[in-house]
Amino acid sequence: MEKAFQTQKINNFTSNYYGLSRWLKSLALGIIPAIFTALPVNAAKQISVGHEGLNTFISVSALESYAQNGEINYELASYMLLLEAEDEEEYRELLQTRYNFPPQIVSQFLHSPMGKLFLKSLGEVIKTQSISDDLSSIENGAEAIKTALLKSATDSEGLTLINFVRHFPSDIMWLEAKKIMAVTEKVSTLQEETKAFVETVANLTLKEAYQEKKVDYSQLPDIRKKGKYSFSQQEIILEDTERNRNFSAKFYLPNISSKETQIPVVVISHGLGSNGVNFESLAEHLASYGFAVALPQHRGSNYEYIQKFLAGKTKDMFEGNEFIDRPLDISFLLNELEQLNKYQFHGQLNLEKVGMFGHSFGASTAFALAGAEINFNQLKQDCGPQMEVLNMSLLLQCRALELKPQKYNFKDDRIAAIFVLDPVNSSLFGKAGMGQVKLPVLWGSGSEDKITPIVLEQVNSFTSLTTPDKYLVLTEGTDHININLGAVHKNAFTSLEDLIKPDPEVVVGYANAFGLAFFQTHIADRSEYRSYLQASYAQTISEQPFNLSLVRSLSETQLNKVSKQARTN
């Protein structure tokens, strides 16, 4: 019960955090190219809309009538000419949307480094101007946006677009029309590119499956099912005195006779705000096939740290030094396991060739241990005023600029293969950093991931990998949250149901099967599992609506064709 309760709290926070960010972006995207002018807060009864010489005044009450019953009065008529029919419906839905975020969460997020970065970026679109000023004095609206959000969150009517406008503390709310047009167009293009990319990968899967040696998987073991080994669990307490860092790790040890071959080892690195509970299914699956599995806690970015943040005991959602401490945690854990292997495990563990799994921030940790180095030049380029607001993972990556700009090399030669899921990586490492990874890589992605969008954040990085052993596994209809949760029941979510897909048990089966096949092949040296790392196997176990694809070859030329196709459509 306690574990389920903790997981639900994590999920609720993740949903609320993502929903808040989505609401802010929707404000910019839902109001099609226009300029809003709001009177002072105490008299905010009208909004001025300007677009290419058109200037009309719209009262808040007119917007309310439109939101409630679809009535378009004379004030709205001219403005509505700017909208397509489908945009009009989306606009009305946006006006009606209310988010019941706890004010404390809103406040904590907006005052955090990640929140400030997001506000500054959004403030380049939603700006402030007093009535007496000329256009040259328009300023970034970050502080005004923050004030309006905080007041709306505590207001009895809640956080809605109309209420946000009412609380906007400026004579004029100035929306940068050109930027809104650019972002709106980017959203449409991104949707088309994602659709085209999914279709491309599906077609490549068909092509690769046709070229592969035929395998009758009905005659092979179903590796989605548990293996034959039982296993024990224990908690390992680790104390790194050099870093003054204490943390723990859950350790799964299969019950295998010492007369058999050495036990292969896999380490699992959790994402931001997690504690490893979400990946117990994968850990237990691997242990049932004879792997020893360690799930360490990264104390500066785990569940407990998020709880401190929500309680107001820290100003950050995670410690900036986690980009350094996380990979060092894994290396220290492996050092400790080497000692335990001598005195407790009787030399059973094979720690010379270790596998690693990482989700999101944990995937960044895996890449760092595989040789990818932080690319400060790329970060400076991507984290400036023109930061890509549709790539939410940049809020995490850009915080690496808090580090001293120097060479960081965390490569651990004991790590021999990595399985990454929805990785955060593109700006943190850049093309140069990803090119440093020479190990086998299994890369899992969800087509509807909104935290690390597959087109903006993942596919270009995958093509930058130079290792010959790389596999991209794409699951349609899954997002960053679902994959992270594994088998957690969907009722754990209490808000933002539009972000949540049907029960993901089948997706958990995908991850368990491919993770097992990958580590058996590249860590345990069991070549008989290589046949599972094929496009034909993905086709065999694929189930609608979570259609599954697997490709090993994906070029920049193919991606360029996808982009061109999307823009043509």
Beta strands, then each sheet from edge to edge (+ up, - down):
strand 1: 35-38
strand 2: 46-51
strand 3: 54-59
strand 4: 126-129
strand 5: 139-140
strand 6: 172-175
strand 7: 231-240
strand 8: 245-254
strand 9: 263-269
strand 10: 292-296
strand 11: 349-359
strand 12: 415-421
strand 13: 441-446
strand 14: 470-475
strand 15: 548-551
sheet 1: 1+ 2- 3+
sheet 2: 5+ 4- 6+
sheet 3: 7+ 8- 10+ 9+ 11+ 12+ 13+ 14+ 15-
end
